[in-house]
Amino acid sequence: MNPSKTKKRASPIHLKEGRKQEIVKLLEQWRGRLSWDPFLDAVEQITGHRYTRQALWNHERIRLLWIARRKELRHRVEKEEQQKGSLGVIAALEKRDRLQKEVNHLKNIVQAYDLMFQRWAYNAKLKGFTGEDLDQPIPQKPRERSEPMEEQKPRPKRGSSRSKNQG
């Protein structure tokens, strides 16, 4: 075989699972317009090797994510370009994003309480408590007073002239 006619590969390293994970993570976090040249440059910075688009395209997971992200980002860029002039729309989108984050945070809190309730129910069952025991109302204690109740004088209203004249 003639060495001058051998094909030189762009990267001497095969794409292993760890590098696939790095590339997938980069693709998931990509912002702005998605095209091959900038993406391959970013992959080279992360992995230290220059891969071709064909090499990446041969991996089904990367290919499917590429197609989905490109479509999503293209749609997002088009929307952003349409909405650039409208400050009200931008403010509404920011508010929506903030509220969505708050909703996700609250869902996480509810999930934590659900898990805590399940844990408490399990532990109560282990201790022999029944559902009736757990549903008992909290007993209301009457207020204890150490001194007999004295008749209190009504307080003058704020700003009334009575308090100024009496001083």
CYANA upper distance limits for C-alpha pairs under 8 A (distance plus 0.5 A):
  1 MET  CA      5 LYS  CA      8.50
  2 ASN  CA      6 THR  CA      7.47
 10 ALA  CA     50 ARG  CA      6.47
 10 ALA  CA     51 TYR  CA      6.30
 10 ALA  CA     52 THR  CA      7.05
 11 SER  CA     49 HIS  CA      6.25
 11 SER  CA     50 ARG  CA      6.00
 11 SER  CA     51 TYR  CA      6.14
 13 ILE  CA     49 HIS  CA      8.01
 15 LEU  CA     19 ARG  CA      6.61
 15 LEU  CA     20 LYS  CA      6.98
 16 LYS  CA     20 LYS  CA      6.67
 17 GLU  CA     21 GLN  CA      6.71
 18 GLY  CA     22 GLU  CA      6.96
 19 ARG  CA     23 ILE  CA      6.65
 19 ARG  CA     47 THR  CA      7.28
 20 LYS  CA     24 VAL  CA      6.52
 20 LYS  CA     62 ILE  CA      8.16
 21 GLN  CA     25 LYS  CA      6.56
 22 GLU  CA     26 LEU  CA      6.67
 22 GLU  CA     46 ILE  CA      8.09
 22 GLU  CA     47 THR  CA      8.33
 23 ILE  CA     27 LEU  CA      6.62
 23 ILE  CA     43 VAL  CA      6.97
 23 ILE  CA     62 ILE  CA      8.21
 24 VAL  CA     28 GLU  CA      6.63
 24 VAL  CA     62 ILE  CA      6.78
 24 VAL  CA     65 LEU  CA      8.09
 25 LYS  CA     29 GLN  CA      6.73
 26 LEU  CA     30 TRP  CA      6.50
 26 LEU  CA     43 VAL  CA      8.26
 27 LEU  CA     65 LEU  CA      7.97
 27 LEU  CA     66 TRP  CA      7.55
 27 LEU  CA     69 ARG  CA      7.90
 28 GLU  CA     65 LEU  CA      8.35
 28 GLU  CA     69 ARG  CA      7.76
 30 TRP  CA     34 LEU  CA      7.95
 31 ARG  CA     73 LEU  CA      7.94
 32 GLY  CA     73 LEU  CA      7.11
 32 GLY  CA     77 VAL  CA      7.41
 33 ARG  CA     70 ARG  CA      8.25
 33 ARG  CA     73 LEU  CA      6.89
 33 ARG  CA     74 ARG  CA      7.14
 33 ARG  CA     77 VAL  CA      7.68
 34 LEU  CA     38 PRO  CA      8.28
 34 LEU  CA     39 PHE  CA      7.59
 34 LEU  CA     69 ARG  CA      8.42
 34 LEU  CA     70 ARG  CA      6.33
 34 LEU  CA     73 LEU  CA      7.56
 34 LEU  CA     74 ARG  CA      8.33
 35 SER  CA     39 PHE  CA      6.74
 36 TRP  CA     40 LEU  CA      6.34
 36 TRP  CA     53 ARG  CA      7.26
 37 ASP  CA     41 ASP  CA      6.71
 38 PRO  CA     42 ALA  CA      6.74
 39 PHE  CA     43 VAL  CA      6.68
 40 LEU  CA     44 GLU  CA      6.60
 40 LEU  CA     50 ARG  CA      7.50
 40 LEU  CA     51 TYR  CA      7.29
 40 LEU  CA     52 THR  CA      7.79
 40 LEU  CA     53 ARG  CA      7.83
 41 ASP  CA     45 GLN  CA      6.84
 41 ASP  CA     50 ARG  CA      8.05
 42 ALA  CA     46 ILE  CA      6.80
 43 VAL  CA     47 THR  CA      6.43
 43 VAL  CA     48 GLY  CA      8.19
 43 VAL  CA     49 HIS  CA      8.08
 43 VAL  CA     50 ARG  CA      7.75
 43 VAL  CA     51 TYR  CA      8.24
 44 GLU  CA     48 GLY  CA      5.45
 44 GLU  CA     49 HIS  CA      5.40
 44 GLU  CA     50 ARG  CA      5.42
 44 GLU  CA     51 TYR  CA      7.74
 45 GLN  CA     49 HIS  CA      8.13
 51 TYR  CA     55 ALA  CA      6.78
 51 TYR  CA     56 LEU  CA      7.58
 52 THR  CA     56 LEU  CA      7.07
 53 ARG  CA     57 TRP  CA      6.36
 54 GLN  CA     58 ASN  CA      6.66
 55 ALA  CA     59 HIS  CA      7.92
 56 LEU  CA     62 ILE  CA      7.06
 56 LEU  CA     63 ARG  CA      7.64
 57 TRP  CA     62 ILE  CA      7.12
 57 TRP  CA     63 ARG  CA      5.56
 58 ASN  CA     63 ARG  CA      7.62
 59 HIS  CA     63 ARG  CA      6.59
 60 GLU  CA     64 LEU  CA      6.51
 61 ARG  CA     65 LEU  CA      6.66
 62 ILE  CA     66 TRP  CA      6.38
 63 ARG  CA     67 ILE  CA      6.79
 64 LEU  CA     68 ALA  CA      6.78
 65 LEU  CA     69 ARG  CA      6.40
 66 TRP  CA     70 ARG  CA      6.39
 67 ILE  CA     71 LYS  CA      6.74
 68 ALA  CA     72 GLU  CA      6.62
 69 ARG  CA     73 LEU  CA      6.33
 70 ARG  CA     74 ARG  CA      6.40
 71 LYS  CA     75 HIS  CA      6.67
 72 GLU  CA     76 ARG  CA      6.62
 73 LEU  CA     77 VAL  CA      6.47
 74 ARG  CA     78 GLU  CA      6.68
 75 HIS  CA     79 LYS  CA      6.74
 76 ARG  CA     80 GLU  CA      6.63
 77 VAL  CA     81 GLU  CA      6.62
 78 GLU  CA     82 GLN  CA      6.78
 79 LYS  CA     83 GLN  CA      6.70
 80 GLU  CA     84 LYS  CA      6.44
 83 GLN  CA     89 VAL  CA      7.17
 83 GLN  CA     90 ILE  CA      7.51
 84 LYS  CA     90 ILE  CA      8.09
 86 SER  CA     90 ILE  CA      6.93
 87 LEU  CA     91 ALA  CA      6.57
 88 GLY  CA     92 ALA  CA      6.60
 89 VAL  CA     93 LEU  CA      6.61
 90 ILE  CA     94 GLU  CA      6.69
 91 ALA  CA     95 LYS  CA      6.60
 92 ALA  CA     96 ARG  CA      6.55
 93 LEU  CA     97 ASP  CA      6.65
 94 GLU  CA     98 ARG  CA      6.62
 95 LYS  CA     99 LEU  CA      6.52
 96 ARG  CA    100 GLN  CA      6.48
 97 ASP  CA    101 LYS  CA      6.74
 98 ARG  CA    102 GLU  CA      6.79
 99 LEU  CA    103 VAL  CA      6.56
100 GLN  CA    104 ASN  CA      6.69
101 LYS  CA    105 HIS  CA      6.64
102 GLU  CA    106 LEU  CA      6.63
103 VAL  CA    107 LYS  CA      6.58
104 ASN  CA    108 ASN  CA      6.78
105 HIS  CA    109 ILE  CA      6.93
106 LEU  CA    110 VAL  CA      6.70
107 LYS  CA    111 GLN  CA      6.62
108 ASN  CA    112 ALA  CA      6.69
109 ILE  CA    113 TYR  CA      6.75
110 VAL  CA    114 ASP  CA      6.61
111 GLN  CA    115 LEU  CA      6.75
112 ALA  CA    116 MET  CA      6.66
113 TYR  CA    117 PHE  CA      6.50
114 ASP  CA    118 GLN  CA      6.69
115 LEU  CA    119 ARG  CA      6.66
116 MET  CA    120 TRP  CA      6.61
117 PHE  CA    121 ALA  CA      6.52
118 GLN  CA    122 TYR  CA      6.60
119 ARG  CA    123 ASN  CA      6.66
120 TRP  CA    124 ALA  CA      6.44
121 ALA  CA    125 LYS  CA      6.64
122 TYR  CA    126 LEU  CA      6.84
123 ASN  CA    127 LYS  CA      6.84
124 ALA  CA    128 GLY  CA      6.90
124 ALA  CA    129 PHE  CA      5.85
124 ALA  CA    130 THR  CA      8.31
125 LYS  CA    129 PHE  CA      5.88
125 LYS  CA    130 THR  CA      7.31
129 PHE  CA    133 ASP  CA      6.45
129 PHE  CA    134 LEU  CA      7.45
130 THR  CA    134 LEU  CA      6.95
131 GLY  CA    135 ASP  CA      6.65
132 GLU  CA    136 GLN  CA      6.98
145 ARG  CA    149 MET  CA      8.41
156 PRO  CA    160 SER  CA      7.34
156 PRO  CA    162 ARG  CA      7.78
156 PRO  CA    163 SER  CA      7.18
159 GLY  CA    163 SER  CA      8.32
160 SER  CA    164 LYS  CA      7.84
161 SER  CA    165 ASN  CA      6.75
162 ARG  CA    166 GLN  CA      6.74
163 SER  CA    167 GLY  CA      7.02
